Amino acid sequence: MRDYVMQVIDATAENISSMLQDIRALRHTEIDYINGFLLRRARAHGIAVPENTRLFEMVKRKESEYERIGTGLPRPW
């Protein structure tokens, strides 16, 4: 198993996550669907998830920075 994990790490070391690609292209990310779901479930069960909350807030803050730049064109979302 360890060898397999190391192979995957080596094979994907240069990959760029879709969320980072979205941020770089000034697009909305899938953070609401991925991390937002987790935050809602944790809240419903009274579980604190500070790292996930912080990550969610950081990505949303980044998205809001380029929303302010804007082009004046209607947004597709």
Secondary structure, DSSP 8 states (H G I E B T S, - for coil): -HHHHHHHHHHHTT---HHHHHHHTT---SHHHHHHHHHHHHHHTT---HHHHHHHHHHHHHHHHHHHH--SS----
